[in-house]
Structures are given as structure tokens and as C-alpha cells.
Amino acid sequence: MATVNFSVPDDLKAAFNATFATQNKSAIIAALMREAVERAQRKQRHRQAIEQILSAHATAPQVSEAQFHAARGEGRP
């Protein structure tokens, strides 16, 4: 298991220690870090999906409204 050292404001440290006084602080920090990583990865996947959609939209064939309605009506009773 790795050790991570980082600086935080004194008031945040005090609030954290008071809030989680009876709990395993290392486990809490690890869970928060895991959550932050998952959130960042989800955000990156979201950005990539948007880029794919916009890219596909930019290269999609252009059709007129009349062509759209004609295609939509094909095969309908």
C-alpha cells in the first residue's frame, strides 16, 4: 500500500478530524480519492461521447425537410 502526503488548510484538517474522529481516516481519504477518480473518468467519457456525436453530426449527409418526410413515410401503410 502506498503513502500519500499532501497539504490542506488547517481549518479543513480540523473539520475533517472532528467529523471523522472515530473512523479510519485513511479509509475515508482512500474512498474519497477513489470517488474523485471515478468522477473524473466519467467526465472524460462524457466529453469523448459528445465529441463523437458532434463529429458524426458534422459528417452526416444533409437532407431537406421534404426528403426527410418522404423517407419517413416510406413503408408506412
Contact map, one row per residue, 1 for C-alpha under 8 A:
11100000000000000000000000000000000000000000000000000000000000000000000000000
11110000000000000000000000000000000000000000000000000000000000000000000000000
11111000000000000000000000000000000000000000000000000000000000000000000000000
01111100000000000000000000000000000000000000000000000000000000000000000000000
00111110000000000000000000000000000000000000000000000000000000000000000000000
00011111000000000000000000000000000000000000000000000000000000000000000000000
00001111100000000000000000000000000000000000000000000000000000000000000000000
00000111110110000000000000000000000000000000000000000000000000000000000000000
00000011111110000000000000000000000000000000000000000000000000000000000000000
00000001111111000000000000000000000000000000000000000000000000000000000000000
00000000111111100000000000000000000000000000000000000000000000000000000000000
00000001111111110000000000000000000000000000000000000000000000000000000000000
00000001111111111000000000000000000000000000000000000000000000000000000000000
00000000011111111100000000000000000000000000000000000000000000000000000000000
00000000001111111110000000000000000000000000000000000000000000000000000000000
00000000000111111111100000000000000000000000000000000000000000000000000000000
00000000000011111111100000000000000000000000000000000000000000000000000000000
00000000000001111111100000000000000000000000000000000000000000000000000000000
00000000000000111111100000000000000000000000000000000000000000000000000000000
00000000000000011111111110000000000000000000000000000000000000000000000000000
00000000000000011111111000000000000000000000000000000000000000000000000000000
00000000000000000001111100000000000000000000000000000000000000000000000000000
00000000000000000001111110010000000000000000000000000000000000000000000000000
00000000000000000001011111110000000000000000000000000000000000000000000000000
00000000000000000001001111111000000000000000000000000000000000000000000000000
00000000000000000000000111111100000000000000000000000000000000000000000000000
00000000000000000000000111111110000000000000000000000000000000000000000000000
00000000000000000000001111111111000000000000000000000000000000000000000000000
00000000000000000000000011111111100000000000000000000000000000000000000000000
00000000000000000000000001111111110000000000000000000000000000000000000000000
00000000000000000000000000111111111000000000000000000000000000000000000000000
00000000000000000000000000011111111100000000000000000000000000000000000000000
00000000000000000000000000001111111110000000000000000000000000000000000000000
00000000000000000000000000000111111111000000000000000000000000000000000000000
00000000000000000000000000000011111111100000000000000000000000000000000000000
00000000000000000000000000000001111111110000000000000000000000000000000000000
00000000000000000000000000000000111111111000000000000000000000000000000000000
00000000000000000000000000000000011111111100000000000000000000000000000000000
00000000000000000000000000000000001111111110000000000000000000000000000000000
00000000000000000000000000000000000111111111000000000000000000000000000000000
00000000000000000000000000000000000011111111100000000000000000000000000000000
00000000000000000000000000000000000001111111110000000000000000000000000000000
00000000000000000000000000000000000000111111111000000000000000000000000000000
00000000000000000000000000000000000000011111111100000000000000000000000000000
00000000000000000000000000000000000000001111111110000000000000000000000000000
00000000000000000000000000000000000000000111111111000000000000000000000000000
00000000000000000000000000000000000000000011111111100000000000000000000000000
00000000000000000000000000000000000000000001111111110000000000000000000000000
00000000000000000000000000000000000000000000111111111000000000000000000000000
00000000000000000000000000000000000000000000011111111100000000000000000000000
00000000000000000000000000000000000000000000001111111110000000000000000000000
00000000000000000000000000000000000000000000000111111111000000000000000000000
00000000000000000000000000000000000000000000000011111111100000000000000000000
00000000000000000000000000000000000000000000000001111111110000000000000000000
00000000000000000000000000000000000000000000000000111111111000000000000000000
00000000000000000000000000000000000000000000000000011111111100000000000000000
00000000000000000000000000000000000000000000000000001111111100000000000000000
00000000000000000000000000000000000000000000000000000111111100000000000000000
00000000000000000000000000000000000000000000000000000011111110000000000000000
00000000000000000000000000000000000000000000000000000001111111000000000000000
00000000000000000000000000000000000000000000000000000000001111100000000000000
00000000000000000000000000000000000000000000000000000000000111110000000000000
00000000000000000000000000000000000000000000000000000000000011111011000000000
00000000000000000000000000000000000000000000000000000000000001111111000000000
00000000000000000000000000000000000000000000000000000000000000111111100000000
00000000000000000000000000000000000000000000000000000000000000011111110000000
00000000000000000000000000000000000000000000000000000000000000111111111000000
00000000000000000000000000000000000000000000000000000000000000111111111100000
00000000000000000000000000000000000000000000000000000000000000001111111110000
00000000000000000000000000000000000000000000000000000000000000000111111111000
00000000000000000000000000000000000000000000000000000000000000000011111111000
00000000000000000000000000000000000000000000000000000000000000000001111111000
00000000000000000000000000000000000000000000000000000000000000000000111111110
00000000000000000000000000000000000000000000000000000000000000000000011111110
00000000000000000000000000000000000000000000000000000000000000000000000011111
00000000000000000000000000000000000000000000000000000000000000000000000011111
00000000000000000000000000000000000000000000000000000000000000000000000000111
